[in-house]
Structure formats: C-alpha cells, structure tokens
Amino acid sequence: MLEFKLAHESEQDEAGGRRRVNAELSAVAFEAQARLLAAAKLGSTVKLEGFMSAKSKRSKKLVLHVNQIEFVEGTKENQDAAATQG
C-alpha cells in the first residue's frame, strides 16, 4: 500500500466564467498501482482514476483510492527539457 498526496491544478467553467482550481488530496494505491507511483519521479503529471471513500472504518476523512494510472507526456516540464536538449 502507498499513501500519498495529490496536487491538482486546473481551470474550470463556473457560472459563465473561468475559475482557477487548486487542491491537495490524500490518496492511496495498492499492488501494481502502488509500485508504479513509488517509482515515478516526484512532481510527475499523472491522470488517476478511482473512487472516493472514507480512509478507514474509524476515520471518515475522504481518500482517493487509485485503481488506474496514466502518466501524461508532453507536459510543460517535458517540453522545457526537450528544448534544452535540442
């Protein structure tokens, strides 16, 4: 099992305008997903799918239980690195 924090940044439509969204979320992953995330570079951009649930029977704190991971290529960091190599 791997427990980690997820930082989310995006822009969303709300009431006819754009809203900047920043949030930090607790998450947990098991087995293959845990191994993939443990090997990932800190700050990697990922797309995660899963479900929200209480952390445990004793704690009602919401945690994202990750069951699918996609590493996103072509992020600004990757483009900057490619530009300095070329």
GROMACS elastic network, one bead per residue, 0.5 to 0.9 nm:
[ bonds ]
;  ai    aj funct       b0    kb
    1    28     6  0.69638   500
    1    29     6  0.57712   500
    1    31     6  0.66590   500
    1    34     6  0.61511   500
    1    35     6  0.87661   500
    2    27     6  0.83257   500
    2    28     6  0.55446   500
    2    29     6  0.52156   500
    2    30     6  0.63236   500
    2    31     6  0.86378   500
    2    33     6  0.87219   500
    2    34     6  0.53688   500
    2    35     6  0.81682   500
    2    37     6  0.81448   500
    2    38     6  0.75015   500
    3    26     6  0.74394   500
    3    27     6  0.58379   500
    3    29     6  0.66239   500
    3    30     6  0.89791   500
    3    34     6  0.85239   500
    4    25     6  0.85563   500
    4    26     6  0.60492   500
    4    27     6  0.53754   500
    4    28     6  0.62067   500
    4    29     6  0.83503   500
    5    24     6  0.66268   500
    5    25     6  0.56330   500
    5    27     6  0.59059   500
    5    28     6  0.85528   500
    6    23     6  0.82099   500
    6    24     6  0.55582   500
    6    25     6  0.50617   500
    6    26     6  0.62037   500
    6    27     6  0.67266   500
    7    22     6  0.74705   500
    7    23     6  0.59444   500
    7    25     6  0.65096   500
    7    43     6  0.89083   500
    8    21     6  0.75359   500
    8    22     6  0.55840   500
    8    23     6  0.51708   500
    8    24     6  0.61721   500
    8    25     6  0.78162   500
    9    20     6  0.74925   500
    9    21     6  0.55596   500
    9    23     6  0.67604   500
   10    19     6  0.83583   500
   10    20     6  0.59757   500
   10    21     6  0.52139   500
   10    22     6  0.68240   500
   11    18     6  0.62703   500
   11    19     6  0.54079   500
   11    21     6  0.57674   500
   11    22     6  0.88423   500
   12    17     6  0.82745   500
   12    18     6  0.55830   500
   12    19     6  0.52115   500
   12    20     6  0.65205   500
   12    21     6  0.70429   500
   13    16     6  0.65439   500
   13    17     6  0.56361   500
   13    19     6  0.61637   500
   14    17     6  0.53518   500
   14    18     6  0.60336   500
   14    19     6  0.64048   500
   15    18     6  0.82276   500
   25    62     6  0.85554   500
   25    63     6  0.71616   500
   25    64     6  0.74358   500
   26    62     6  0.75611   500
   26    63     6  0.51956   500
   26    64     6  0.63821   500
   27    52     6  0.88801   500
   27    62     6  0.86877   500
   27    63     6  0.50772   500
   27    65     6  0.58726   500
   27    66     6  0.69748   500
   28    34     6  0.79467   500
   28    55     6  0.88804   500
   28    63     6  0.69530   500
   28    64     6  0.62619   500
   28    65     6  0.51086   500
   28    66     6  0.61554   500
   29    32     6  0.83449   500
   29    33     6  0.57349   500
   29    35     6  0.86130   500
   29    37     6  0.81349   500
   29    64     6  0.85492   500
   29    65     6  0.60366   500
   29    66     6  0.51487   500
   29    67     6  0.69736   500
   30    33     6  0.57312   500
   30    35     6  0.78643   500
   30    65     6  0.85269   500
   30    66     6  0.78196   500
   30    67     6  0.79542   500
   31    34     6  0.52776   500
   31    35     6  0.63817   500
   31    36     6  0.88456   500
   32    35     6  0.51388   500
   32    36     6  0.62438   500
   32    37     6  0.87054   500
   33    36     6  0.51307   500
   33    37     6  0.62054   500
   33    38     6  0.85007   500
   33    66     6  0.73845   500
   33    67     6  0.67810   500
   33    68     6  0.69932   500
   33    69     6  0.68451   500
   34    37     6  0.52499   500
   34    38     6  0.59764   500
   34    39     6  0.86239   500
   34    66     6  0.87637   500
   35    38     6  0.50919   500
   35    39     6  0.62839   500
   35    40     6  0.87484   500
   36    39     6  0.53636   500
   36    40     6  0.63706   500
   36    69     6  0.82686   500
   37    40     6  0.50456   500
   37    41     6  0.83182   500
   37    69     6  0.83718   500
   38    41     6  0.82502   500
   40    43     6  0.84539   500
   40    44     6  0.67025   500
   40    71     6  0.89840   500
   41    44     6  0.55855   500
   44    71     6  0.75714   500
   44    72     6  0.80448   500
   45    70     6  0.87936   500
   45    71     6  0.62687   500
   45    72     6  0.55319   500
   45    73     6  0.77093   500
   45    75     6  0.72608   500
   46    69     6  0.67780   500
   46    70     6  0.55828   500
   46    72     6  0.52685   500
   46    73     6  0.87220   500
   47    68     6  0.82404   500
   47    69     6  0.59153   500
   47    70     6  0.50104   500
   47    71     6  0.63681   500
   47    72     6  0.67355   500
   48    66     6  0.64045   500
   48    67     6  0.76552   500
   48    68     6  0.57607   500
   48    70     6  0.64297   500
   48    71     6  0.86957   500
   49    64     6  0.86231   500
   49    65     6  0.82362   500
   49    66     6  0.57787   500
   49    67     6  0.60224   500
   49    68     6  0.50443   500
   49    69     6  0.66109   500
   49    70     6  0.87138   500
   50    64     6  0.65274   500
   50    65     6  0.53704   500
   50    68     6  0.65127   500
   51    63     6  0.82525   500
   51    64     6  0.56448   500
   51    65     6  0.53266   500
   51    66     6  0.68435   500
   51    67     6  0.80175   500
   52    55     6  0.89922   500
   52    62     6  0.62269   500
   52    63     6  0.55904   500
   52    65     6  0.61209   500
   52    66     6  0.88624   500
   53    56     6  0.82831   500
   53    60     6  0.81443   500
   53    61     6  0.80578   500
   53    62     6  0.54273   500
   53    63     6  0.56255   500
   53    64     6  0.66283   500
   53    65     6  0.71120   500
   54    57     6  0.71491   500
   54    58     6  0.86452   500
   54    59     6  0.64084   500
   54    61     6  0.53286   500
   54    63     6  0.60608   500
   54    64     6  0.87691   500
   55    58     6  0.79717   500
   55    59     6  0.56394   500
   55    60     6  0.61379   500
   55    61     6  0.55692   500
   55    62     6  0.58776   500
   55    63     6  0.55579   500
   55    64     6  0.86720   500
   56    59     6  0.50225   500
   56    60     6  0.67419   500
   56    61     6  0.80275   500
   57    60     6  0.71643   500
   59    62     6  0.84656   500
   66    69     6  0.74318   500
   72    75     6  0.69890   500
   73    78     6  0.70607   500
   74    77     6  0.78950   500
   74    78     6  0.56709   500
   74    79     6  0.61142   500
   75    78     6  0.52462   500
   75    79     6  0.62457   500
   75    80     6  0.86380   500
   76    79     6  0.50397   500
   76    80     6  0.60593   500
   76    81     6  0.85907   500
   77    80     6  0.51428   500
   77    81     6  0.62375   500
   77    82     6  0.86717   500
   78    81     6  0.51157   500
   78    82     6  0.61732   500
   78    83     6  0.86281   500
   79    82     6  0.50819   500
   79    83     6  0.61356   500
   79    84     6  0.87631   500
   80    83     6  0.51063   500
   80    84     6  0.63887   500
   80    85     6  0.87859   500
   81    84     6  0.52994   500
   81    85     6  0.63396   500
   81    86     6  0.88368   500
   82    85     6  0.51573   500
   82    86     6  0.62580   500
   83    86     6  0.53670   500
